[in-house]
Amino acid sequence: MGLIQTHVSEYFPYIMLSHHWGEGEPLLRDIKGRVIYDMPARGGFRKLQAFCAVACELDYLWAWSDTCRIDKHSSAEVQETIGSMFVWYRKSMLTIVYLSDISDTGSFGTSEWFRRGWTLQELLAPRTILFYTQNWTLYKNLTSSNHKMDATVLAELERTTRIESQFLTNFSPGMDDARSRLQWASMRCTTQPEDTAYSLFGIFNLHLPIPYGESAEDSLGRLLTEIVSRSGDISVLDWVGEASSFHS
C-alpha cells in the first residue's frame, strides 16, 4: 500500500490557475472532449493554452482552471464547487496567478486581481504561488520556486493587501481574527452582489446554502450571523459607513 500511495501521489499533483475573469472565458462545454491547443488562440482560450503550457514546462500532468471546472447550469454543482474551492487551492502543489493587466515592469498595486472578491481566498489558500505578468513571464523575473517565500514579493503583497505576512504564508481557515478577515475583503468587489459573502465562506470555513439571486443584504446577513454565532465576536458588526437595512 505504501508503494501504491507513493506512485499515486507522484502522478496526481495538480497546478491551479487564479486570474481575473475577462470576456470569452472558455466554459466546460467549450472544452469537453476537445484538444486545448486546437482551439482559436484568442481571449480566454489563449490564456488557458498559456496556462497549460506553463504546467507542462513545470512537469505537471494536471492543470485546473475554474472557468472550465464549473457547470453553471447545475445549481448543485455550483454549490459543491464553491464549498470546496478553498480546499482545491490549498491542496494544489502550485497556484499560478496570472496578472493580465500587469506589464513586465508593473507592480501589484495597479492590478485588478487584488481588488476582486474571489481572489482573496485564492491568495490565502495556496501554500505555493508564482505570479505571472501579461506576457506570461515571472513577476519581476523572480525565479524563486515560491513567491510567497520571496522577501521582495512578500513585502509588496503586505503593502498592497494590508494583510500581515504571517497570514499570507501560513493561513488557516476559521473564525480566528474574524474582524481582520472581513477588513481584508472590505476593499474588494464582486460582479454578483451576493458573491461578496459567498467568496468568504472558505476563508471562514463555513458551508452555507448558496441561493444565487438573493440580495447582498441577505447573503451578508447570513454570513455575519454565522460568524457571530460561532466566534462570539460581535466586533465584526462594528463598522463606520453607510447605514445598512440589515442591523438592529
C-alpha positions in Angstrom: 0.0 0.0 0.0 2.9 2.4 0.8 4.3 1.8 -2.7 1.0 2.4 -4.3 0.4 5.6 -2.4 3.9 6.8 -3.4 3.2 6.3 -7.1 -0.2 7.8 -7.0 1.0 10.9 -5.1 3.7 11.3 -7.8 1.2 11.1 -10.6 -1.7 13.2 -9.4 -0.2 16.5 -8.1 -2.0 19.4 -9.9 -1.5 23.1 -10.6 -4.2 25.7 -10.3 -4.9 28.9 -12.2 -6.0 32.1 -10.4 -7.0 35.0 -12.6 -9.4 37.9 -13.1 -12.2 36.7 -15.4 -12.5 38.5 -18.7 -14.5 38.3 -21.9 -14.8 35.0 -23.7 -13.6 32.7 -20.9 -13.8 29.0 -22.0 -16.5 27.1 -20.2 -16.8 23.4 -19.5 -19.0 22.8 -22.6 -16.5 24.6 -24.8 -13.5 22.3 -24.0 -15.1 19.0 -23.1 -13.7 16.3 -25.4 -11.5 18.7 -27.3 -7.8 19.4 -27.6 -6.9 22.7 -25.9 -4.3 23.7 -28.5 -6.6 23.1 -31.4 -8.8 25.9 -30.3 -8.5 29.5 -31.6 -5.8 31.3 -29.6 -7.8 34.4 -28.5 -9.3 35.8 -25.3 -9.7 33.3 -22.6 -8.7 30.4 -24.8 -5.3 32.0 -25.3 -4.9 32.3 -21.5 -5.9 28.7 -20.9 -3.4 27.5 -23.6 -0.6 29.5 -22.0 -1.5 28.2 -18.5 -1.4 24.6 -19.8 1.9 25.3 -21.5 3.3 26.6 -18.2 2.0 23.5 -16.4 3.8 21.3 -18.9 7.1 23.3 -18.6 6.9 22.7 -14.8 6.3 19.0 -15.3 2.8 18.8 -14.1 0.4 16.4 -15.7 -2.8 18.0 -14.3 -4.0 21.6 -14.6 -7.1 23.1 -13.0 -8.9 26.2 -14.3 -12.1 27.4 -12.6 -13.9 28.6 -15.7 -13.7 25.1 -17.2 -14.4 23.3 -14.0 -17.8 24.6 -13.0 -21.0 23.6 -14.9 -23.0 26.8 -14.1 -26.2 25.1 -15.4 -26.2 22.8 -12.4 -27.0 24.6 -9.1 -25.9 21.5 -7.2 -22.5 21.6 -8.8 -22.1 25.3 -8.3 -22.9 24.8 -4.6 -20.4 21.9 -4.3 -17.7 23.7 -6.2 -17.9 26.9 -4.2 -18.0 24.9 -1.0 -14.8 23.1 -1.9 -12.9 25.8 -3.7 -10.7 26.8 -0.8 -9.6 23.1 -0.4 -8.8 22.8 -4.1 -6.4 25.7 -3.9 -5.0 24.6 -0.5 -4.2 21.1 -1.8 -2.6 22.3 -5.1 1.1 21.8 -5.5 1.3 25.2 -7.1 -1.1 28.1 -7.9 -0.3 30.3 -10.9 -1.6 33.8 -10.5 -2.0 35.4 -13.9 -2.0 39.2 -13.8 -3.3 40.1 -17.2 -3.1 43.8 -16.6 0.5 44.0 -15.3 3.4 44.6 -17.7 6.9 43.2 -17.1 7.7 46.5 -15.3 4.4 46.9 -13.5 3.5 46.4 -9.8 0.8 44.7 -7.8 -1.0 47.9 -6.8 -2.3 48.5 -10.3 -3.7 45.0 -10.9 -7.5 44.4 -10.8 -6.7 40.9 -9.4 -6.1 42.5 -6.0 -9.5 44.2 -6.0 -11.6 41.2 -6.7 -13.5 39.3 -4.0 -12.9 35.7 -5.1 -9.2 36.1 -5.5 -8.7 36.8 -1.7 -9.1 33.1 -0.9 -7.0 32.3 -4.0 -4.2 34.3 -2.4 -4.5 32.9 1.1 -5.3 29.2 0.4 -2.3 28.0 -1.6 1.0 27.3 0.1 3.0 27.9 -3.1 2.3 30.7 -5.6 4.0 32.1 -8.7 2.9 35.4 -10.2 3.0 35.8 -13.9 2.6 39.1 -15.9 0.5 39.7 -19.0 3.2 38.2 -21.3 3.5 35.1 -19.1 6.8 36.0 -17.7 7.5 35.7 -13.9 6.8 38.8 -11.9 9.9 41.0 -11.9 11.8 38.0 -13.3 12.0 36.4 -9.9 12.8 32.8 -10.3 12.0 31.7 -6.8 10.1 28.4 -6.6 7.5 30.1 -4.3 6.8 33.9 -4.4 5.2 33.7 -1.0 8.6 33.0 0.4 10.4 35.7 -1.6 11.1 38.7 0.7 10.6 41.2 -2.1 7.3 39.8 -3.2 6.0 39.3 0.4 6.8 42.9 1.3 4.9 44.2 -1.7 2.0 41.8 -1.0 1.7 43.2 2.5 1.6 46.8 1.3 -0.9 46.0 -1.5 -3.3 43.8 0.5 -2.8 45.1 4.1 -2.5 41.5 5.2 0.3 40.6 7.5 2.9 38.2 6.2 2.1 35.6 8.8 -1.3 35.2 7.2 -0.1 35.3 3.7 2.4 32.4 4.2 0.5 30.3 6.8 -3.2 31.0 6.7 -5.7 28.7 8.4 -9.5 29.0 7.6 -11.7 29.6 10.6 -13.0 32.2 13.0 -9.8 33.5 14.4 -9.3 37.2 13.8 -12.8 37.3 12.2 -12.8 41.1 12.1 -9.4 41.3 10.3 -10.6 38.8 7.7 -13.6 41.0 7.0 -11.4 44.0 6.7 -9.2 42.3 4.1 -12.3 41.8 2.0 -13.8 45.2 2.6 -11.9 46.9 -0.3 -12.7 44.2 -2.8 -15.7 43.8 -5.1 -17.6 41.0 -6.9 -19.6 41.0 -10.1 -22.6 39.4 -8.4 -23.5 41.3 -5.2 -24.2 38.1 -3.3 -20.7 36.8 -4.1 -19.4 39.3 -1.6 -20.5 36.9 1.1 -20.1 33.6 -0.8 -16.4 34.4 -1.6 -15.7 34.4 2.1 -17.2 31.1 3.0 -13.9 29.2 2.5 -11.9 31.8 4.5 -14.2 31.3 7.5 -14.5 27.5 6.9 -18.3 27.8 6.5 -20.6 25.6 4.5 -23.8 27.5 3.9 -26.5 27.4 1.2 -25.7 29.4 -1.9 -29.0 30.5 -3.4 -27.9 32.8 -6.2 -30.4 35.6 -6.7 -30.7 36.6 -3.1 -29.7 40.1 -2.2 -26.3 41.1 -0.9 -28.0 42.2 2.3 -29.4 38.7 2.9 -26.2 36.8 2.0 -24.0 39.1 4.2 -26.6 38.9 6.9 -26.4 35.1 6.9 -22.6 35.2 6.9 -22.3 37.7 9.8 -24.9 35.8 11.8 -22.9 32.6 11.5 -19.6 34.3 12.3 -21.0 35.9 15.5 -22.8 32.7 16.5 -19.6 30.6 16.1 -16.9 33.1 17.2 -18.9 35.1 19.8 -17.1 38.2 18.4 -19.7 41.0 18.0 -17.0 43.4 16.9 -17.5 42.2 13.3 -20.7 44.3 13.4 -18.9 47.4 14.4 -18.4 49.4 11.1 -18.4 53.0 10.2 -20.1 53.9 6.9 -23.4 54.0 5.1 -26.2 52.5 7.2 -27.5 49.1 6.1 -31.0 47.9 6.4 -29.6 44.8 8.0 -29.0 46.0 11.5 -30.8 46.2 14.9 
